Amino acid sequence: MDRKAIVPAVTIALLSCICLMLAVIGGLYAYNTFAGSAQPVAAQSGTDKGPNWSATSLTVGGDTEFMVIVKEVENPYEEGQKASVMAVYEIRPNSTGKAEMYFVSSRLIEYDLKVPDHSGEDSKGKNWTPLGVKKAVEESKKK
């Protein structure tokens, strides 16, 4: 073979090796800098808000976690009215590293926040559904 034909082939091979070496070094540097020594991140409890909703995480007793979601919806008992509904979910981690949410309860906040003082009354057998609470609120306003 001619020397003029070998020099460009060797030069291209040498430059290819240098590019490959630089790519490996750059990849190792990036991994060690950003991923290999990254600090662990822990989520903090708090409230996340949207235009007509909020979600708050709660920890009870150090190991039981709940998610409280408040959302503005159409009132199911009064047509054309808005209502705030509070739903509570329990969050249970499982062995695969994922969590499962279990529905605990839900209430209409407008009715529950207006509950009058029922001291001295027997609450057993009372109808404390949202409509029952609404009726008690309306009766207390008449007094």
WONORZI-V682604 format. One record per backbone hydrogen bond with DSSP energy under -0.5 kcal/mol. CO is the residue of the C=O (numbers start at 1). NH is the residue of the N-H. E is the energy in kcal/mol with one decimal. If there is no record, write none. Layout:
CO_NH_E, CO_NH_E
This chain:
2_5_-0.8, 2_6_-1.3, 3_7_-1.8, 4_8_-0.7, 5_9_-0.8, 6_10_-2.5, 7_11_-2.4, 8_12_-2.4, 9_13_-2.1, 10_14_-2.5, 11_15_-2.5, 12_16_-2.1, 13_17_-2.0, 14_18_-2.0, 15_19_-2.4, 16_20_-2.3, 17_21_-2.5, 18_22_-2.5, 19_23_-2.2, 20_24_-2.2, 21_25_-2.4, 22_26_-2.6, 23_27_-2.3, 24_28_-2.5, 25_29_-2.5, 26_30_-2.6, 27_31_-2.5, 28_32_-2.7, 29_33_-2.3, 30_34_-2.7, 30_35_-0.6, 31_35_-1.6, 31_36_-4.0, 32_37_-0.7, 35_38_-1.0, 46_57_-1.7, 48_55_-2.7, 52_72_-2.6, 53_50_-2.8, 54_70_-2.6, 55_48_-2.7, 56_68_-3.2, 58_66_-3.1, 60_63_-0.9, 60_64_-1.8, 63_65_-0.6, 64_60_-3.6, 65_91_-2.7, 66_58_-3.0, 67_69_-0.6, 67_89_-2.6, 68_56_-2.8, 69_87_-3.0, 70_54_-2.1, 71_73_-0.6, 71_85_-2.9, 73_83_-2.9, 78_81_-1.5, 81_75_-3.3, 83_73_-3.1, 83_85_-0.6, 84_109_-2.8, 84_110_-0.5, 85_71_-2.4, 85_87_-0.5, 86_107_-2.2, 87_69_-3.0, 88_104_-3.2, 88_105_-1.3, 89_67_-2.9, 90_92_-0.6, 90_102_-2.7, 91_65_-0.7, 91_93_-0.5, 92_100_-2.7, 94_97_-1.4, 98_94_-2.8, 100_92_-2.9, 102_90_-3.1, 105_88_-2.9, 107_86_-2.8, 107_109_-0.7, 108_112_-1.7, 109_113_-2.7, 111_114_-0.7, 112_115_-1.1, 116_118_-0.6, 118_121_-2.0, 121_123_-0.6, 123_126_-1.4, 126_128_-1.0, 129_133_-2.6, 130_134_-2.2, 131_135_-2.2, 132_136_-2.0, 133_137_-2.3, 134_138_-2.5, 135_139_-2.3, 136_140_-2.0, 137_141_-1.6, 138_142_-1.2, 139_143_-0.9
